[in-house]
């Protein structure tokens, strides 16, 4: 970590100063970075005034000032209701990529280096005007020389990968330091969270992954003429350049233009909801950022999705668990909702099920008298994940992406058709999934899969037992037993043993003294030491030992 700080010392200083400027200087100081970065302490203490802004607002300002990497991480974090409180999530949702475009000369250089040919040999025309600019890249319109087709060319920013990798190293370093130095950060498992976000961001840096994502979703709708996914031109695409079919149409938030062109808002809303629920609950692979800028309406009322840098995945079990959650919420069944959350999330061993049940029941009452048509499915799921956050239940990121996706979807649908209930439209998909789960063929397939697993286990068992016995004979197996509070128990046992031993010695001494006293009574001369009778010495010692024993018993409180 020290090597990273030295290598990126300037960027570390920038991060520290921005944190201090927005009232987080204590964070830098608590992690011991002031000395390492040779930063004057007054820089941090002078800014520790009471800030009228909320902590969420200050975090957003820090992220916006630190630039593209932090903005992208913040946008990813805005989907994680299981990690961050709602106050911070609301601010993260406001993050916008307000970045300038880079020069056409740099665009030309990157394309020619990546595709290995002059720009004019690949494209018959290439518009210098930027269609869209984001933190990672920008998009231009062009026309292929080979086929004459109109395409959109997405070009990655120069040196963006180096900058992002530097920032990710710093973030991982800060997360590790925070876990070691700040006890309250251990519960968040901050380093694991940052590594998860870093993986998502690195995927967005590779445009070939985005291209494959687009093709996977295109396969879902190959028989559906109402949904269109742009084609990818792989001959003109690399990790830094993505060439895809140019789609031209209206965005779904251009409501006046939609009305002028005679489109039925209700039909459009239903078509959009069905398309996204098919991705989430049927295919299990979905567009995780379906904001209005990424959805177009083409001629004939065809819906087209673009920009597949951020996608979510649900396995078969995850889809079934999510369907169970939706059905339980619709039936307002607290017990079923808790079971679904426990199956979905990573549950800590010390979770208090009674408190969890009370919180879920309280949430159920919030929606009890509200008609289904007026319930926001995305908001209800986000509320449930917020309950999970309070009980330290970690929800997989793909599930939180679903909640975020549904909230965005409901925002669009509310403008298109306020009467449409997302909850009502989700129910048939959920029921279909549950029916498939309990279909005889599905159960038989699951049973056969389990039998195959157990069969492999039985086949391997003799060999594993042989290896185990061999290691046991050679003394390579060590058994460690951990008993809670064992040290305390052993100390108490040791003290009791000492007291018993002392009592036995005292008893033996008393018997010897009794013998001497009896002998004296029978006429024997008493034994003398330094002119003092042994009986007197013994009596004094016995009295002292007896007094010590009584004091020990009283101090132990066990008299």
ROFIVEX-63567 format. One record per residue: residue in three letters; x, y, z of N, C-alpha, C, CB in turn. Coordinates in steps of 0.05 Angstrom, whole numbers, plus 5000, padded with zeros to 4 digits. Atoms other than C-alpha are relative to their C-alpha. Glycine has a CB too. Layout:
% residues N
AlaXYZXYZXYZXYZ/...
***
This chain:
% residues 559
Unk501649765000500050005000501750255000498150005024/Unk498249774999505850475016501150064972502349965020/Unk499049975027508550344946498050144982500849734989/Unk502149885016501950534915499850305007497349875005/Unk500249724993501751184955502350174989500050035031/Unk497749865011508751374933499650034969502649855006/Unk500350005029507051194860497950214991499349724990/Unk502249825008500651604860499750235020497349844999/Unk500149814978502552134911498450254993502950085007/Unk501549755007499652724872497049955001500850094971/Unk502950065000492852384863499049965029499449754983/Unk500750034972492852194937499550275013502149845015/Unk500249734988493952924955497350134990502350174991/Unk502549885011488153134909497649895015499849944970/Unk502250124986483452634941499850105029500449695000/Unk500049914972485552845012499050285002502849985011/Unk500849724999484553584997497050034994501650174980/Unk502949995006477653474966498449905023499349834974/Unk501450104976475553065026499950215022501349745010/Unk499849794979477953615073498250234993502950095003/Unk501549775008474554155033497049975005500450064970/Unk502950064996467753815042499449885027499049824978/Unk500650074972468453665116500749715008497250045005/Unk499350274993471552965114503049985007499449814976/Unk497250004992478553165138500549805023500850285008/Unk499750194978477452745200500549714990497549995019/Unk499750275012477152125155502949964992498149974976/Unk497250025009484052275125501849985024500750254982/Unk498350004976486952425193499949745015499350245018/Unk500450254985483951805226501549774987497149945003/Unk498650225014487151365173503050044998498949964972/Unk497149964999494051665185501350084975501249755010/Unk498849925026495051965116501350285001497850004979/Unk498849734999497052665139503149995000499150155026/Unk497150034999504152445156501149884974500949835024/Unk499150145024504751985097500150184975498349764994/Unk500249835024502652525047501350285005497150044993/Unk498749754992506453085084498150244997502550054983/Unk502149795002500053495089499850155026497349884991/Unk500349844975499454065140497449945013500450304995/Unk502450064985494453905194497950234999500749945029/Unk501949785000491454605191498249994975501650275000/Unk501650025025489054445120497449855006501549854978/Unk502350174993484153955153498450125023500949725006/Unk501449894977482554285219498650264993501950045023/Unk501249745007481054965186497349964985501950164983/Unk502450045016475554645144497949855015500649854975/Unk501950164984472154275201497850175012501549855022/Unk502349844991466654795207497449854996500050284986/Unk502750135004459354605213499050064972498050105022/Unk500949975028457054485142496949975000501349794981/Unk502950025001449654635129499049784982498950264990/Unk500850225017449554085076499949745015501949984975/Unk500250274988447553375093502549844992497449864992/Unk497750175007452752825092499849884972500349775021/Unk500450105027449652545029500750204978497149924996/Unk499349795019450253214993503050044999498650265008/Unk497049965000457553285015501449774986501050035029/Unk498850235014459152584990499750034970498749735009/Unk500449955029456052754922501950214989497150084995/Unk498249795009460153394917502949904998499950245019/Unk497350115001466553014934500349834975500549825025/Unk499950185023465052494880500150164974497549814999/Unk500149845024463353014827502750154996497850215001/Unk497449865002469853394842502349824993500650155025/Unk497850195005474152774839500049894972499949775020/Unk500050065028471952624768498849734992502750004991/Unk501450225014469952054721499949735016501349954974/Unk499950254986472251444761498050005024502849935010/Unk501649984976468751664824497050034993500950235018/Unk502849975009462451874786498949734992499850204977/Unk500950265008461951184754499649815024502049874980/Unk500350164976463150844821497550095016502550025018/Unk502449904986457851294852497449924987500150315001/Unk502450095014452851114798499449705005500350054969/Unk500450294994454050374810499049975029502749854996/Unk500750014971453550494886497150085004501850175016/Unk502849914997446750834876498049784998499450224980/Unk501950235002443650154863500149835025500749834976/Unk499550194978446049854929498650105026503049985005/Unk501649934976440449974980500749825023497049984994/Unk499350184978443249385020502650095014500349724989/Unk497449924989449849755033499950285012502249984979/Unk500049724992448350495038497250095008501050184977/Unk502649904992442750875074498750164979500350165026/Unk501549875020437251205034500850294995497049995007/Unk499249725002439751905049502350034980500950115027/Unk497749995019446251765011499249914972502349825011/Unk500850105026442951364955498650224984498149765004/Unk501549785014438351954939501950204987498150145020/Unk498049815011444452394928501649874978501850105022/Unk498450145021448351874888498449984974500749725010/Unk501750015024442451824840500150264984497149945008/Unk499949755014443552554822502650044984499750235020/Unk497449975013450552434796499750004970501949775008/Unk500149985028451252654724502850014988498350254991/Unk497449995013456952554675500250254982500449744983/Unk499749755015458053274655502950044992498950245017/Unk497249995009464553194617500250114972501349725002/Unk499649905027467253554556500949784981502150244999/Unk499150195020468553184491503050044995498450034974/Unk497249975007475653044469500350054970501649745008/Unk499749905027478553274403499749794978502850134997/Unk500450185023477152974334502749874992498850154976/Unk497350115006484752884324500549755017502250215004/Unk499650234982484952424385498149774992499550085029/Unk501950205010478752054359501249854977497350124992/Unk498850125024482251934293502349825007500950224980/Unk497750164992488651694326499249745013501850175020/Unk500950254986485051194371498849804981498050075022/Unk501250185020480850904314502149874982497850154984/Unk498050115019486750824267501949815014501650234988/Unk498350194985491050504321498549745006501050135026/Unk501550244993485550024341499249834976497550085015/Unk501050155023482949834272502249954979497750154987/Unk497750055017489749864237499850104972500449714998/Unk500449885027487450284177499450295003497849854984/Unk500849724999486651014160497050035002501050154975/Unk502849964995479951304180498450014974499650275015/Unk501349975026478251474107499649734986501550194983/Unk500250265013479350744086497749845013502649845003/Unk502150154986474150494137497350134997500749985030/Unk502549865001468851034134499950194976499450165026/Unk500349815023466251414073499450285011497849904981/Unk500549744986463951964121500149965030497350124991/Unk499850024970465252104194499550285011502949905008/Unk500849744990461652664230501750085024497049995008/Unk498449914978466153074275498450085024501750234991/Unk501749914978460253294317499549765019497350114990/Unk500450214980459552884381497049975006501650065027/Unk502950064994452652554390499649995030499149744987/Unk500350034971453752374463502849975012498349765008/Unk497450024986459652454511499649915028501550284999/Unk500250104972460652074576502849995011498749725001/Unk497450004987466351974625501949804988499649935030/Unk498250205011469051354590500550044970498949725005/Unk499749975028467851524517498050194988499949734986/Unk501949835015463951904464499249864974501150284995/Unk501150135024459751724403499850204977497149905007/Unk500149845025460151974331498349844979502850064988/Unk501450135023455751834270501949974977497450164992/Unk498250055024459251524209498649834980502749885009/Unk501250185020457951134146502349814990498850164976/Unk498050205008461650484128500650024970499149725008/Unk499349995028465550514063499349734986503050064997/Unk500450265012464649764051497149944993501049785019/Unk502950075005456949724055498350254997499049845023/Unk501749765002454550444058498150035024498550004975/Unk501949984977450850314124500850225019499949735015/Unk499649794980450050864175500549875027497650205001/Unk499350134975453350684241500650215022502549824996/Unk499149834977454750974310502749885010497950005023/Unk497450084992462050944331500650115028502250094979/Unk499449924972463650944405503049975005498449815020/Unk497149994997470851144421500750065029501250214980/Unk499249964972474151084488501950245003501449745011/Unk498449774995477451694519503049925001499250145026/Unk497250074998485051724513500950005029501750214984/Unk498750034973488851504576497949965022501650245006/Unk502050044979482251374613500549755016497249994987/Unk499650254986484150664630502250045022500949784981/Unk497849954980490650894665498950165024502350154987/Unk501049834978486951424704498149855018498550254987/Unk501950164984481450944726501549805017498049864982/Unk498550204985486450414747501450135024502049854982/Unk498849854978490150934789498050065022501250274990/Unk502149934980483751154823499049755014497650144986/Unk500950254988481650434835502049905020499449784979/Unk498050084981488250274868499850175026502950034988/Unk500349824977487350884913497649935017499950294991/Unk502450074986480250684930500349755016497749974981/Unk499550264986482349974949501850045024501149794981/Unk498249944978487950254991498550145023502350194990/Unk501649854979483250735028498049815014498550234987/Unk501950194988478150175038501449815020498649834978/Unk498450184983483549715068500850155026502549904986/Unk499249844977486050275114497650055018501250274991/Unk502449944984478950445136499249755016497750094981/Unk500750244986477549715154501849955024500049764981/Unk498050054978483949675196499950205022502849994988/Unk499849794981483450345230497450095012501450244988/Unk502649904991476050475237498149765004498750204979/Unk501550254993472149925273497250004987499749985030/Unk502749995010465450175247499949924970498850275004/Unk499950065029467850035175500249704996502350144987/Unk499650295003469249295188497349864992501049875026/Unk502650135006461749125186499350034971497850135018/Unk500749955028461149425116501649834981500450294993/Unk498250165018466748975088500650184976498749734991/Unk499749795020468749595050501849924976501250255013/Unk498250095022474449275010498549824980502549865011/Unk501650185018469748734982498150174983498549795017/Unk501949835015464749274962501550154978498750205019/Unk498449855020470149684926500949824978502450145013/Unk499250195021472749064890497749934982501249755014/Unk502350065016465748904867499450234980497549945018/Unk500449775017464849614840502150024979499950265017/Unk497749985019471749594808499649804977502649945015/Unk500550215021469848954770498050114980499149745013/Unk502149895018463549294742501250224982497650105016/Unk498849785015467549904721502049904979501450205019/Unk498150115020473049494687498649884977501949805014/Unk501650115022467749134647499150214981497549855012/Unk500949785018465249804621502350114984498750225017/Unk497749915016472349964598500549824976502450005018/Unk499650195023472049364551497550004983500749715011/Unk502449985017467349534494499249734987500650204978/Unk500850265012467648814468498049865018502649834996/Unk501950124982463948604531497250134996500850055030/Unk502649875006458549124517498849894974500450314997/Unk501150115025457948854446498849735004502349984979/Unk501150274995456948144471497450025016502149825015/Unk502449964985451848394521497650064982500350225021/Unk502049925019447948714464499049764984501050224981/Unk500850245016447948064424498449805017502549874988/Unk501550184982445547654484497150105002501349985027/Unk502749904997439548114493498549994974500050295011/Unk501350025027438248134418498849724995502150074978/Unk501050275004437447374419497449955015502149795010/Unk502550034985431947444471497650094984500150165026/Unk502249885015427747844421500149944971500050305005/Unk499750065028429547504356497349944987501949764996/Unk502750065010422147294348498050215007499149735010/Unk501849794991419347944375500650254983500350075030/Unk499649785018418648474321499550275013498249984976/Unk500549754987416548994372502350115016497749975019/Unk497649914986423449044404502449964982500449845027/Unk497750015018429849204367502650065016499750204976/Unk497449964987437149154391502050054977500949765018/Unk498149935022442549494347502049774996501550265007/Unk498050205007447149024310502950105005499749924970/Unk497249934995454649014326501749924975501149855025/Unk498250055022459849064270502749935011500250254980/Unk497650104986465448634298502550054984499749715006/Unk497649955016470248764240501150285005499349984970/Unk499249724995470449494262499850065030498350204984/Unk500249964971470349384338502349875014497349885010/Unk497950114983475649274391499250075029502850124993/Unk500549934972476349384466499550305004502349915018/Unk500249704997476750144455498250134979502750124998/Unk501849895020472350234394497749804995501650044973/Unk502450175005465249974385498450134978498349975026/Unk501649905023461650044318497449845000501649964973/Unk502650134999454249894319498050144982499049985029/Unk502149895017448050014279498950265011497749794997/Unk501149754991445550724282497049995001501050234981/Unk503050004998438450774309499150295003499149835025/Unk501049735000434451404298497049995006500550144972/Unk502849994992427851544332499550205022499149725008/Unk500749834978424351884389500749875027497050074999/Unk499650114973426351814462497349995014502050185016/Unk502650044988420751574507499250225019500049745015/Unk500849774983420952214548499350244983502350075019/Unk500949785018419352644486497049974996501549994973/Unk502850074999411952604504498450164979498950065028/Unk501549845020409453174459500549894972500850295002/Unk499450115027413052884398498649734996503049974997/Unk501450255002410052204414497050044993500349845026/Unk502849945005403052494414499650104972498950205020/Unk500249895027404252884350500249794978502150214996/Unk499650225020406352234315497849785004502749885003/Unk502350184997399951884339500549755015499049944973/Unk499450254985403051374386498149995025502949995009/Unk501750054976398551074440501849965024498149754995/Unk498350014976401951204507499649745016499650245018/Unk500650244984398450614541501349754987497049965001/Unk498850235014400850114488503050015003499250004970/Unk497149984997407950384491500949925028500950294994/Unk499350074972408050324567499949705005498150155020/Unk500350294997405549614566502249854986497349904990/Unk498050145016410449414512502850035014500250124971/Unk497449964986416349714551500249835025500350305007/Unk500050164975414349374616500449704993497450045016/Unk499750295007413548694582502849944990497949944978/Unk497350045010420248774547502049975023500950224981/Unk498150024977423948904613499449775018499850265016/Unk500650234983420248374653500849744986497049995006/Unk499050235014421947874598503049975004499350024969/Unk497250014995429248054606500749915028501350284995/Unk499350054972429148024682499149725009498750215018/Unk501250244987424447444699499949764982497250065008/Unk500050235018424647004637502849934991498250054975/Unk497350055010431547084605502150015022500750204978/Unk498049984978435147284670502550154992500849735009/Unk497849845009439647764632498850264990501849864977/Unk501649765006437448494630501750254999497950035021/Unk498949735002439149214613499750135027498750174977/Unk500249914973440849504681499950315003502349905016/Unk500149714999440550244662498150114979502950124995/Unk501949935021434150344622498850285003497749804999/Unk501149734998433551104630499250104973502250195013/Unk501149915026430051504575502050044978498450255004/Unk498049965020436551664540501049754987502350155012/Unk499150265011437850924528497749844987501249835023/Unk502350145012430950754500498850184978497749935021/Unk501149855022428550984431497549864989502150024977/Unk502350105014421950904394500450044971497350145010/Unk499550005029423050724321497350014985501749764991/Unk502450005016418150754264498449755004500750044970/Unk501650234997412250294272499649925030501149764986/Unk500450054971412350344348501949795011497249915005/Unk498050204991418549894355501850135022501849904977/Unk498349904978422349984421502949904996498949915027/Unk497250075003429949994416501650085025501250134974/Unk498249954977434849934474502850054989499949775021/Unk497249965007441950204469501750015025500450274983/Unk498049984978448250234513499749775020499650275014/Unk500250244984449249554545502649975017499649754983/Unk497650014983455349734588499349895028501350275003/Unk500850094973451449584652497649814997499250245018/Unk502150205001447448934654499949845026500549804976/Unk500350174976444748474708499449724992497750115017/Unk500450285006444347724712498649875024502749854995/Unk501350154979439547274750500049714992497050105003/Unk500050295005440646524755497149905003501949855020/Unk502750124997434646044755499050025028500049714991/Unk500849994972434546014831499450295008502249895018/Unk500549724994435146774835497450104989502350174989/Unk502649925012429246864788497749895016499849904971/Unk502150124984425046374829499750155027500649705005/Unk500149864974426846734894498850284996502950025012/Unk501149745005425247404863497049984994501450144976/Unk502950055006418547134837498549955026499649774980/Unk501250064974417046864907499750265016501749805016/Unk500249754986418547554935497750184990502750164998/Unk502149845012413847904887497249895008500250004969/Unk502650124992408147404902499550055029500049704994/Unk500449954971409247474977499350295006502649935015/Unk500749724996409048234972497250064991502050184984/Unk502749965010402648214931498049895019499749884972/Unk501850124981399447754982500450115028500449705000/Unk499449874974402348175039500449795022497750195008/Unk499450234982404947535072502850055013499949734985/Unk497449934987410347745123501949765001499450095029/Unk498350244998412947035134501349934974498549765012/Unk499050075026413646895060502050214990497749984980/Unk498149795008417147575049502649965014498850285007/Unk497550054985422247415104501549764989499449965030/Unk498750245011423546725075501450074973498049784995/Unk498949935026424647035006502650175004498050164983/Unk497649834995429547565034502349835010499350225020/Unk497950174989433347035073501249824978498949835023/Unk498950165022434046615010501650174980497749864985/Unk498649825019436247214969502650095010498250234993/Unk497749864989441247525016502049825014499150215019/Unk498050134983447547335054499550095028503050084990/Unk501049934974445147305125502149965021497549835007/Unk498050044979449747425185499049805021500650275014/Unk500750214981449846885239498350115023502449865010/Unk501349894976447347355293497550164993502050175015/Unk502449845008441347635255497749945020499149934971/Unk502350034982435347755301497549974984499950255020/Unk502450055017429547425265497550135011499649704998/Unk502449874988424447715314499950304992500049985031/Unk500049725008426648435300499650034970502750135008/Unk500349995029427148285225497049964993501649774987/Unk502950045005419948015227498450255007499049765017/Unk501549764993417548635263500450224980501050105028/Unk499549795020420849095212498649944974503050034994/Unk501450085025417948705153497050045004500749714992/Unk502849974994411148705186499250304999499349885027/Unk500549715001411549455195500050104972502250155017/Unk500049925028413349525122497549914986502549884986/Unk502550115012407449085102497650185007499449715010/Unk502249834992402749535142500050264984500250065030/Unk499849755016405350135102498449974974502950064994/Unk501450045025402349825039497449865002501949854981/Unk502350174996396549455070497450114987499549975030/Unk502549895010390749925051500350144974498850185020/Unk499649865026393850174986499349814977503050094998/Unk500650175023390849904921502449924985498050144982/Unk497750105015395549484880500850184977499449724988/Unk499449825023395049974822501650245008497450084987/Unk498549764990398150514866502549935014498250165018/Unk497550084987403850104895502350004980499749725013/Unk497650005017410750224866501649755007501850265005/Unk498650254995414049544859503050065006499849814975/Unk497249934995421049854854500450125027500950204978/Unk499849874974419850284916499649795022498050235003/Unk500550204980417049694955502449825003497549834993/Unk497650174998423049254938502350155012500749894971/Unk497849844988427849824955499650035030500150284986/Unk500649994971424249905022500849755014497150065004/Unk499450264988425149165035503049965002498849774983/Unk497150024999432549195017501250195021501250064972/Unk499149814979433249795064499749865027498450264999/Unk500350164975430549345120502349805002497249855000/Unk497850195001435748825099502650145008500349874972/Unk497649844993441149375105500150045031500050274986/Unk500049954971439049525177500749755016497250095009/Unk499450254986439848785195502649874989497749814997/Unk497450095010446548725158499849764982501949945023/Unk500450225020443748245106501050114973497049914998/Unk498949915025447848315042498449894977503049924997/Unk501650085023443648294979501950004975497550194995/Unk498350005024447248084914499450244982499649744984/Unk500349755016448448674868498049984978502750084989/Unk501950045022444248374812497150055009500349724988/Unk502749954990438048404856499650305005499549855027/Unk500349714996439349124875499850154973502350115016/Unk500349895027440149274801497249974990501949864980/Unk502850045008433248984790498350225012499049725008/Unk501649794986430349464842500450274987500850015030/Unk499449755013433850054810498850024972503150044998/Unk501150025027431649834741496950055001500649734987/Unk502949974998424349794764499250285007498949805021/Unk500549724993424650484795500250184976501950105022/Unk499749845025427150784729497649944982502749934986/Unk502350085017421850394691497450135009499749695000/Unk502549894990416250634736499950304995499749945030/Unk499949715005418551354727499150064971502850115005/Unk500849965028417751284651497149934996501849834982/Unk502750105004411250894655498050205012499649725012/Unk501849824987408151394703499350244982501250105026/Unk500549775018408951944650498449904975502750124991/Unk501450105024406451494593497149935007501549764989/Unk502650104992400551174629499849985030499349734986/Unk500150004971399351364702498249785012499050265010/Unk501950214990393850824708501349725000497550014984/Unk498850275002398550244691501349925025502049994976/Unk498750114975400549814751502249814992497949875017/Unk497750175004407549524746499649745016502650145008/Unk500450234982405649054804498149804987498850095027/Unk501950185013399648774766501349864976497550164991/Unk498750125024403948664703502149805008501150224983/Unk497950184991409348314744498849735009501650125023/Unk501150244988404547804775499949764980497250055009/Unk500050235018403547364712502849884995498850084973/Unk497250105004411147324702500949845025501950234995/Unk499350144976412047124775498649735002499350175024/Unk501550254999406546604772501149794980497050054995/Unk498950175020409446324708502649875009500550154974/Unk497550114989416246244742499549795021501750225011/Unk500750194979413145894802498849754989498150135020/Unk501150245013409245424757502249834988497950084978/Unk497750145012415645254719501749865022501750194984/Unk498450124979419145124785498949745010500350205024/Unk501350244989414044604807498949824978497850085020/Unk500850175022412844304739501449735003500750134972/Unk498750264996414143544741502649974986498149784991/Unk497550035015419443584687502350155013499650104971/Unk498049844986423044134725501049865025499050285007/Unk499450144975422743754791501749754994497549915015/Unk498550245007425243124756502850074991498549854976/Unk497449915008430943504724501850085024499850244981/Unk498549924976432943804792500849755016498350195017/Unk499450254985432443114824502349844987497549825001/Unk497950145014436742804770502750135004499449984969/Unk497649854995441843354779501249945027499550314997/Unk499150064973442143214854501049715002497750045020/Unk499150285000442642464842502849974987498049824984/Unk497450005013448442584794502250105019499950174974/Unk498049894981451943014846500749805022498950265013/Unk499550204978450942484901501449754989497349925013/Unk498750235012453141944852503050054998498949944972/Unk497149925002459742314839501349995028500350284988/Unk499050004972460442394915500649725009498050145019/Unk499750284992459541644926502449874986497549844995/Unk497750115015464541474871502650105012499850084971/Unk497549884990469741944901500549935030499950304996/Unk499850044971468241744974502349815008497449905010/Unk497850194991472941124978502850134997499949754983/Unk497449885003478841514950500550225021500250134971/Unk499849794980477442104996500549885028497650185000/Unk499650134974476941635057502849895002497949775003/Unk497250115000483541305037502050225005500549864973/Unk498249774996486941985032499950105028499350234980/Unk500449904972483942195099501549825020497150015006/Unk498750194982486341555134503150014998499049724995/Unk497149985004493241625103501250255014500750024970/Unk499149754987493942345127499949975031498350244991/Unk500350044971491442125196502349835011497349865006/Unk497850184991496641565201502750155000500249764982/Unk497549865002502242035179500050255018500550094971/Unk500149784981500042545231499750274988502550005017/Unk500349755013498343085181497450155007500149964970/Unk502549874992491443225210500250095029497649804996/Unk500049894973491043675269497250095007502050245001/Unk502749934990484643765309500250235019498649765014/Unk500149764983483244445338497250035010501050254985/Unk502749964988477444545386500050275014499449775021/Unk500349734988475145235405497550015017499850224978/Unk502249984981470845315467499750295009500349805024/Unk500349724991467946005482500650035030497250104994/Unk499449944972470646295547501649785014497550065016/Unk498550234989475245685556502150115020501349844978/Unk497949894983480746125586498950075027501450244987/Unk501249934974476146395640499449765017497450174995/Unk500750244986473745705657502449865012498649804980/Unk497650134990480845435663501250155024502149984977/Unk499049844978482946015708498449945026499950304994/Unk501750054977477045885754500649725011497050024993/Unk499450274993478545135754502749995015500049814976/Unk497350004988485845275771499850115029501950174983/Unk500349884974483745725830498749815020498450264998/Unk501450204983478945195857501949785008497549894985/Unk498150214995484344665851502050085022501549914975/Unk498149904980489245095890498750015028501050284992/Unk501449984974484045215945499649725012497450144996/Unk500450284990482544465951502749895011498949814977/Unk497450104991490044315955500850135026502250074978/Unk499349864975490944846008498449885024499450304997/Unk501750114979485044556048501149725009497149974990/Unk498950264993488143856044502650035017500749844974/Unk497649954984494844126069499350085028501850214986/Unk500849904973491344486126498949775017497850214996/Unk501150234986487643846144502249825010498049844982/Unk497850184993494043436143501650135024501949964976/Unk498549864979497543966186498449985026500450294992/Unk501750024976491643946235500249725012497050074993/Unk499850274989492143186241502649965014499749794977/Unk497350024987499643226256500050145027502250114981/Unk500149844975498443766308498249865021498950284994/Unk501750154981492843356339501649775012497449894985/Unk498350214990497742776346501950095021501549864977/Unk498149894980502843216381498650075026501450254988/Unk501549924976497543486428499249755016497550154992/Unk500750254986495142776445502449885014498849794980/Unk497550114988502342556458500750165025502350014980/Unk499449844976503343136506498149945022499850304993/Unk502050064979496942966542500649745014497250004988/Unk499450264989499542256553502650015017500249794978/Unk497649984982505642516592502650034985500149775017/Unk497549965015510642606535500950295003499649924970/Unk498949734999515343206539499450154974503150005006/Unk500549865025513243746489502550074985498450265006/Unk497749935017517943886431500250304999499649884970/Unk499549724998521244566436501750104976501350075027/Unk498349865020524045046382500450285011498750004972/Unk499349734990527745666407498350075024499650214977/Unk501449964975524445596475497050034996501150255013/Unk502949985005517545576442498949734994499350204977/Unk501250265004513044966444499049974971497749955020/Unk500950065027511544626377497050044998500749724991/Unk503049975000504144626397499250294996498849895027/Unk500749715003504145386403500650104972501650165021/Unk499349935028507745466336497949904981502849894992/Unk502050135018502844986302497350145002499749715007/Unk502649864996496845336333500050274985499450045030/Unk499949745013499246006307499849974969502650155007/Unk500050045029500545736236497249914991502149784992/Unk502750095007493745376236498150234999499149785019/Unk501849774998490346016257500350184975500550165025/Unk499549835023493646416201498949874974503150054997/Unk500950145024492145886148496950004999501049714999/Unk502950004999484945846171498850284993499049915028/Unk500949735006484246606169500250064970501750205016/Unk499749965029487046616097497949864984502849914991/Unk502150155014482146076076497350145001499849725012/Unk502549854997476246466104499950254982499550075029/Unk499849765017478547106069499649934971502750155004/Unk500350095028479146736002497249934993501949774994/Unk502750085005472246446008498150244999499049805022/Unk501749775000469047106026500550174975500650175025/Unk499449845024472647465968498849884975503050044997/Unk501150135024470146955918497050034998500749705000/Unk502949975001462947095938498549745000499250164977/Unk501250275001461546345942499649885027501649814982/Unk500250114973460946276017497249885005500650225021/
***
